[in-house]
Amino acid sequence: MEYGRFHPPAGVLVALLLVISAADDAISFPYPSMSRCVPNDVVVSSRTSTTAATVATTTALGMAKSKTTNRKRPSQSSTMGGLKGFGPSSASPSSSLVGDEGGGIVDRSPPALKFYDYLVRNGAGSNLSRVGLGYFPVRVGTKDTDVIRLRGVVALRDIPRGESIIEVPYEMSLNLGRENADPTLPASTFLQKYCAWKCISKSIPPGDRDRGDYFAMVPPYPSEDCLGSTDFFSDVALDMLQSPSVKEETLARRSLVDARYERDVMPMAQMSSNLYRWDESGTIASVEHLRWASWVVTSRVLTVQGGGSSNDPSSATTANRLLIPLIDMCNHDRDSPHVLTGRAIPGALLRVVAGRDVRAGDAVNIAYGGGVEGNDRFVQDYGFLDSGGSKERGAVGGINGGKDAIVAEGYRIVARRILGKGGRSVTMRRMSASDSERALGALSATTLEEDETLLTSGSVMANDERMALEYRVGVKRALKLLQ
């Protein structure tokens, strides 16, 4: 199986980020030296019955009814993005602590409870004895009060290395078609299904009628999550990145969205009163809604190999684009050892297998981009900046220590590409000498010291402009370190 985040690289070609072989239960990135094998004693668990799953749900949701907390939420900075990926940074009033102090807070809000029921109805209820949705304290500054809560997946019990953390039936995933070079094609499919649910359309296919409780968990349009992507940056913010390659790719992807909307979405909406209606009043989804749907694809879709058959042997190498409930709610950690495995075939389980022992209360994170992509990809495809893996964040100086802060690997990858010192990006083409010269020239428009002063001045208030400033500060720090 090939199993990876789906997004467009430079030149607006969509490539596989993360590759996992289910034939031998091993994770296989495009670089053999990075392979991490699942222990041989890992067994694919059978699905639980609805009754057993319901019991598991009751048990999981009753694990931590005490220790309810309600901490003050400080102002947010995009530098907290190293853990981001799934959802907003605010806790439900109906939540409780799991594990030790500092662990996750289980989400029991009405939307979360409906989502848990959705898992049970679709054969994934056994997960609720192991994990749930939750909120985690994340430090975003140097002060004790600089802590926010980030939503993700929380372990409800200890899970030993080699055991499945999450198991989702293939039939529960939303298959958006075969992988190709244009994210707007699956985006138009997703938008059509999302609109049918949102406006309570009578024409919604039977197989999609039960997906509403999952769609309700997808970051909506507009939201802080999608607006962090360069697809939604202002012209001023794009220029503030001081990155010609990122700006050019962003503009090219916007053109793809515009073309897809004019060619497919608008004509279909005009032909049928049931297609692409954004609300119950009949308002047609806009090009910005399709742009949001494209972001959902680039940030959440996983590419999964088929299983092959005697009638169609080529299907074994067919890459399917899937939205996988619960798995796509795992946040990002570059240092995550957990393994994703499974195939896009009926009866199969799509799994996250523990690459280390997991304690109750821990966040269940996965490495977006196979852990080899830089912030030039993250700011485009995911809408946040990777400020460092869990190992980097735990080091002396951390990621928020001003000029003495550790330079995160997400920035070092970009700097190495600019300097021609390697870099293992799967999706970003190697820079030519002229491209490297152009990149360095754009960054030289301001000095690192000037940018750091501007960043700490508080005068840059727009979120996209501040993120652009943080991006170029991070890249310049990495260049200074590597030169």
Steps between C-alpha positions, in 0.01 A plus 500: 500500500601856442361721769572870508384859526383627163620843390651687204875562486687763301361543151160404642566127459338292767731239650504234763641615832485198718530144370415194701511137390224282638636190331771471763342727765784750459511873452696580189573863426655579162837459672580139603714610792190645667303174509351410837357151534203393705586208732418160352258419778259780402164340420219665304213506746153394394223754514290516812126457492276801545413383851863459602587833343221670691638359824844625398355844436338512843821385666719747314276798563475411869872470562564849622194673637700668773777761497306735273714802417435841357824688439535850365580516129769749395540669164605266221808507277562299186825379655298238687449327167751221557219290646216630293299327232152394610294770659449816702683593815217527750361245742144384536327589827414130524845347538719326755863410559658169395829382648739724689480878527587640158330212320208521261152622585229271359244677283140413588334788319181416305681491160768271645242265652321480165830420333564221753157357417590525131809287564290240680238485222769439240700224668771717656366512854783287638727803461315672782650265755842631394463858375266795486501861388661737743680826571865539594686784672750655257750770593506789251734738683743540787248603768321254725170630365604444137316169477211412272303181441534319168250238386618157387485129582569394861590154632249383761719217629857379478571349156816289460733529202381288208132515595244675282409845628232564237322256266252632243312276252578591139126529433482785751747712303389745234669400172549810285637310201840411365805711569600744228674833463209732578356542852199691366348183349451317833419838655201543270379151596539573870328839466201341328455248781560762770242735346242221476539442874517868592180599321319175589457403136251227412736384226781400734612143418403236760865426572565864591197561721680377808811715449354817648640434846845468340461803273406702808851434637682629190631856556231715336524783252615752593709392796833585657635167374447553127582871509854410607564355153662725240198425279319758716785747552467860387737628233686689772547183707617300198768761432598502868600134474796612288471165319454518121443123469225489765327804352510361147367161602224660706387714207510198269284296738254787527474497121424127508217561747358782288510284187337201671224720637421653160528169315320261738341646813310795358357316193382208715345736754315680222372173353368360828342675796625220726873529428756722674246687716687649794193555718130427516417826323652361181810720488754344264840418648758761403849464360627571853309197624676288237831653611417390855411150375837483322667585830304220668643263238861617526495501879291192584483249214721190520611307191444126546589211269234258380524126552493360149268230364504221242274711278712813536858432619591865438273605787774389740702803395206739473531792740166592656435835666323443829360710780527269801297608805695508828836432332480836324439661838848414625722805532852534363824416677813468284648261757198269524602132473149374431437301181205522260403185313215340305358465149205651317305176463166386643539339840839657567593703805691828469714523811734712705740265681692614807869548424569548870314447825215750535379613841145594594460872438762513222423667169491259207691686228632396160774650284349701216706489183686195623704727724709619203311808379591857586294802596481608137255209469332536838404864452338412167336165560414488869468863602751503786874514560677195638687646795670173586441139590442386856873440551585853384231657715636321805859615445668779698399835352192351338329662206379819666825620653554805280843529336626198695215280383575174323460525123232246414569233240209631292706814433832318463353293217410818312842652565683187381306505175579867443870441570514185288598289801254222442161460654275199472177666387281260307301774334718810465731479198870565548584869458707604203784746550284779359206411726730493800640840409148636458393359839799652678441830323138515618602425858766772493234771468511524881750377757435237764546762772244730335251215469546392862446857617185527289373166628539598866363853448141381478434733207420215259145411598351310203535125556619422146758780508629389840531141380689617192735698723554201729574285196773723364651550847521122540657452157756777560596353838553164332707655221715678756555172683591303186714755316 
